[in-house]
């Protein structure tokens, strides 16, 4: 593996290197608990106030998908990310139902450009 540029196979070596490179996190990156409120675009009816949601990065749309605990799609955050945040993001539907309260545990990369 080490020092073998064509590992595991010549056809898959670049995929493997991309995958492993994506796992690298700076050893100096400090993880903290960060909190935000963010607008949400629902696919249909808004989820009820207080509903806990999961946030997952959508590589094709470059945004965060809002999912139920059962991973049913509920909506998305109408912002673009240049790269997938490495931490864990959870949310709760706010009283207005047009936004969610986000708790992010990770380095400063979730809303780093905002």
N, C-alpha and C positions, 0 to 999 in steps of 0.2 A: 504494500500500500504506500508506504513512505518512499519517495523518490521514484516511483513508477508512474510516469505521466499517462500511461494508457490503462491504468487500473480503474475499474474492475475488468473492462474490456475496451478496446479501441473505440467502439461505437458508443459506449455509455460514459466514458471518462469525463467528458465536458459536463454532462448532467450531474455526475457525482461531485465534481469540483464546485459547481454552482450551488448545489445543495449544502455541502460542507461549509462553503464560504458564507452562506446565509445564516449559519448557526453561530458565527463568530460575533461576540459582543465584547466591546472594549472592557478590559479589566478595571478601568477607572470609571465606568458608567455607574453612577449612584442611582439605585432604585428608591423611589419614594411613593407615597400614596398621594395622588393628585385628584382634584375634584373640579368638574366643570358642569355647565349646563349647555346643551347643544340642541339646535333645532332638529326635528325629525320629519321625514316625509313618509307617511304611512301608505301601504299598498291598498288599503281599504279603510274600514272604520278604525279610528285610533284605539289603541289598547287602553283599558281603564287606568285611571290615576292609581299610582302605587304599584302597578305591575312591574315585576322584575324582568329585565331583558338581558340578553347576551349580545355582545358586539363582536363581529368577525370581519376581518379584512377581506374584501372581494378584489382579487387580483385583476380581473377583467375590467371592472368599473373603477378601480382605484379609490373605493370608498368603504365605509363601514356598513355592513348589513346589520339590521336590527332583527334579532330572532327571539322567539319564545324559549322557555327552558327546554321545551321538547324539540327545539331547532326548527320550528315552523317560521317561515319568512313573514315578518310583520311590516318591514319598511327599511329605510336606510338613512344615514346621515348625509345631508346634501353638501358635502365638502370633499375635496380630493386630497389624497395622500400620495406623496412621491414614493414612499417606501412603507412596508408593513411595520407597524409598531411591534416591538418585541415583548411588551408586557401583557398584562391581562386587563381587559376592560369589561366592566359590568355597568348596567344602567337601571334606572327606575323611572317610569313615566311620571312626568310632573303634573301638577294640578290642571294646567292649561291644556294638556294632552298634545300640545304642539312642540314640546321639548322633552328631553329626558335629562335627568341628573346622572352624570357619569362619574364613576370611581375607577381610576386607572392606577394599577400598581406596576411600575416600570421606570425606565429612565425618562428623561425629558424628550420623548420622541412622538408623543401622541398628537398634540397640537403645537409642535415645536416651532412652526412658522407663523403661528397666530399670536 
